[in-house]
C-alpha cells in the first residue's frame, strides 16, 4: 500500500491511502543471467506482457512486430515483457540459452525476455496467477497479450491471432494517460487455428 500525504493550508494533514498494484511486488528471472527482475522497476510504464514460443506458427509475425513496437516507443514509456512457455503444443521445448540465442539471432530482440515459465495451472508463475486473478483470463495458446497501464492495471487482453501492431493505438493512449474504451476484450477474435 502506498501512502500519500496531502497538506492543506499548512495546518493539517490528511492521509490518503491508494492501493498500489500487486504486480509491482512480483519478480521474474532474466533469461540470460537468471537474476531476479523486480516488476516494481516498471512502475510508471505501459507494459505488454506476452507468452512466447520459438516453434509456433505465430512466432515469426509476433516476434517481428514486438520488436517493432518496442522500437516505436522509448523504454522510459513502454516495455514488452516476454515469457517463454512450453505449455501450448510443446512449441518452446528447448532451454533458456537456446531460446535467448534464437530470439536474438533471428529477431534481434530489443525487449526483456524472461526465463521459461508455466502460464497456466497450479504451477503457473505468480505474474500469470496475478493476471488470472485480475482478469479471470489466462493464456489459451502462445502469444496471448496483456496490456498494462502505468499504474499496474491490466487494460486489454489480446489473443494469439491479434497482431501486436493492432495494439499500437491503445499503447499510445495509455502512454498519453488517455483512458481506453471498450473494456478488457475489445479486440475482435476469431476461431483459432492452433499453428
C-alpha positions as CSV (number, residue, x, y, z in Angstrom):
1,X,0.0,0.0,0.0
2,X,1.4,3.4,-1.0
3,X,0.8,6.4,1.4
4,X,0.3,9.9,0.1
5,X,0.1,12.9,2.4
6,X,-1.9,16.0,1.4
7,X,-1.1,19.2,3.3
8,X,-4.0,21.7,3.4
9,X,-3.0,25.3,4.1
10,X,-0.1,24.1,6.1
11,X,-2.2,23.4,9.2
12,X,-3.4,19.9,8.9
13,X,-2.5,16.7,7.1
14,X,-4.8,14.2,5.7
15,X,-3.6,10.7,4.9
16,X,-5.0,9.3,1.7
17,X,-4.4,5.6,1.0
18,X,-4.0,4.5,-2.6
19,X,-3.6,0.8,-3.3
20,X,-0.5,0.0,-5.3
21,X,-0.9,-2.8,-7.9
22,X,0.2,-6.1,-6.5
23,X,2.0,-6.6,-9.9
24,X,4.8,-4.3,-8.6
25,X,5.6,-6.7,-5.8
26,X,6.3,-9.6,-8.2
27,X,9.5,-10.8,-9.8
28,X,10.8,-12.9,-12.7
29,X,14.2,-14.1,-13.8
30,X,16.1,-12.7,-16.7
31,X,16.6,-15.3,-19.4
32,X,20.3,-14.8,-19.7
33,X,21.5,-14.2,-16.2
34,X,18.6,-15.7,-14.2
35,X,19.0,-12.6,-12.0
36,X,15.8,-11.5,-10.3
37,X,14.0,-8.6,-12.1
38,X,11.5,-6.7,-9.9
39,X,8.3,-5.7,-11.6
40,X,8.4,-2.6,-9.4
41,X,11.2,-1.4,-11.8
42,X,8.5,-1.0,-14.5
43,X,6.3,1.3,-12.3
44,X,5.0,4.2,-14.4
45,X,5.5,2.5,-17.7
46,X,3.0,0.9,-20.1
47,X,3.7,-2.8,-20.5
48,X,2.8,-5.5,-22.9
49,X,3.1,-8.9,-21.2
50,X,3.2,-11.8,-23.7
51,X,3.8,-15.5,-23.5
52,X,6.1,-16.5,-26.4
53,X,7.3,-19.7,-28.1
54,X,10.0,-20.3,-30.7
55,X,8.3,-23.1,-32.7
56,X,4.8,-21.7,-33.2
57,X,3.1,-20.6,-36.4
58,X,2.7,-17.2,-34.8
59,X,6.4,-16.8,-33.9
60,X,7.6,-15.0,-37.0
61,X,5.0,-12.3,-37.1
62,X,4.7,-11.8,-33.4
63,X,8.5,-11.5,-32.7
64,X,9.0,-9.1,-35.6
65,X,6.0,-6.9,-34.5
66,X,7.0,-7.0,-30.8
67,X,10.5,-5.7,-31.9
68,X,8.8,-3.0,-34.0
69,X,6.5,-2.0,-31.1
70,X,9.5,-1.7,-28.7
71,X,11.4,0.3,-31.3
72,X,8.5,2.7,-31.7
73,X,8.4,3.9,-28.1
74,X,11.1,4.9,-25.6
75,X,11.7,2.3,-23.0
76,X,11.0,5.0,-20.4
77,X,7.4,4.9,-21.6
78,X,6.8,1.3,-22.8
79,X,8.2,-2.1,-22.4
80,X,7.5,-5.5,-23.8
81,X,7.9,-8.3,-21.2
82,X,8.2,-11.7,-22.9
83,X,7.8,-15.0,-21.1
84,X,8.7,-18.2,-23.0
85,X,6.4,-21.1,-22.2
86,X,6.2,-24.7,-23.4
87,X,2.6,-25.5,-22.3
88,X,0.9,-24.9,-25.7
89,X,1.7,-27.5,-28.3
90,X,5.1,-28.0,-26.7
91,X,6.4,-25.2,-29.0
92,X,9.1,-23.9,-26.7
93,X,10.9,-27.2,-25.9
94,X,14.5,-26.0,-25.6
95,X,16.4,-24.4,-22.7
96,X,16.7,-20.7,-21.9
97,X,20.1,-20.4,-23.5
98,X,18.7,-21.7,-26.8
99,X,15.5,-19.5,-26.6
100,X,17.6,-16.4,-25.9
101,X,20.0,-17.1,-28.8
102,X,17.1,-17.9,-31.2
103,X,15.3,-14.7,-30.3
104,X,18.4,-12.5,-30.6
105,X,19.9,-14.2,-33.7
106,X,16.6,-14.3,-35.7
107,X,14.8,-11.2,-34.5
108,X,17.4,-9.0,-32.8
109,X,15.0,-8.7,-29.8
110,X,15.2,-5.4,-28.0
111,X,12.9,-6.2,-25.1
112,X,13.0,-8.1,-21.9
113,X,13.0,-11.9,-22.2
114,X,12.5,-13.8,-19.0
115,X,13.3,-17.5,-18.2
116,X,10.9,-20.2,-19.3
117,X,7.8,-20.4,-17.0
118,X,4.4,-22.0,-16.8
119,X,1.5,-19.6,-17.6
120,X,-1.5,-21.8,-16.6
121,X,-2.3,-24.4,-14.0
122,X,-1.3,-25.0,-10.4
123,X,2.4,-24.2,-11.0
124,X,1.9,-21.1,-13.1
125,X,4.3,-18.2,-12.5
126,X,3.0,-15.6,-9.9
127,X,2.7,-13.0,-12.7
128,X,0.3,-15.2,-14.6
129,X,-1.6,-16.1,-11.4
130,X,-1.9,-12.3,-10.8
131,X,-3.2,-11.9,-14.4
132,X,-5.8,-14.6,-13.9
133,X,-6.9,-13.1,-10.6
134,X,-7.2,-9.6,-12.0
135,X,-9.0,-10.6,-15.3
136,X,-10.3,-14.1,-15.0
137,X,-8.3,-14.7,-18.2
138,X,-5.3,-17.0,-18.7
139,X,-3.4,-17.7,-21.9
140,X,-5.1,-20.4,-24.1
141,X,-2.2,-20.5,-26.6
142,X,1.2,-18.9,-27.4
143,X,1.4,-15.2,-27.9
144,X,-1.5,-14.1,-25.7
145,X,-1.0,-10.4,-24.8
146,X,-1.9,-8.4,-21.7
147,X,-1.6,-4.6,-21.9
148,X,-0.9,-3.0,-18.5
149,X,-1.2,0.7,-17.8
150,X,1.2,2.9,-15.9
151,X,-0.5,2.1,-12.6
152,X,-0.1,-1.7,-13.0
153,X,-3.7,-2.3,-14.0
154,X,-4.5,-4.7,-17.0
155,X,-6.4,-2.7,-19.6
156,X,-6.6,-5.1,-22.6
157,X,-6.3,-8.8,-23.4
158,X,-5.5,-9.9,-27.0
159,X,-5.5,-13.5,-28.1
160,X,-2.8,-15.0,-30.3
161,X,-4.5,-14.1,-33.6
162,X,-4.4,-10.4,-32.7
163,X,-1.3,-8.8,-34.2
164,X,0.8,-6.9,-31.7
165,X,0.8,-3.8,-34.0
166,X,-3.1,-3.8,-33.8
167,X,-2.5,-2.7,-30.2
168,X,-0.5,0.5,-31.2
169,X,-3.3,3.0,-30.7
170,X,-4.1,1.6,-27.2
171,X,-0.4,1.8,-26.3
172,X,-0.2,5.4,-27.5
173,X,-3.4,6.3,-25.5
174,X,-2.0,4.7,-22.3
175,X,1.3,6.5,-22.7
176,X,-0.6,9.8,-23.0
177,X,-2.7,8.9,-20.0
178,X,-5.9,8.7,-22.0
179,X,-8.5,6.1,-20.9
180,X,-9.3,3.2,-23.2
181,X,-12.8,2.5,-24.3
182,X,-14.3,-1.0,-24.9
183,X,-13.2,-3.0,-21.9
184,X,-10.7,-5.8,-21.5
185,X,-11.8,-7.8,-24.5
186,X,-12.1,-5.0,-27.1
187,X,-10.1,-6.9,-29.9
188,X,-12.2,-9.0,-32.3
189,X,-11.2,-12.6,-32.0
190,X,-11.9,-15.4,-34.5
191,X,-11.8,-19.1,-34.1
192,X,-8.1,-20.1,-33.6
193,X,-6.2,-22.4,-35.8
194,X,-3.6,-23.8,-33.5
195,X,-0.4,-23.2,-35.5
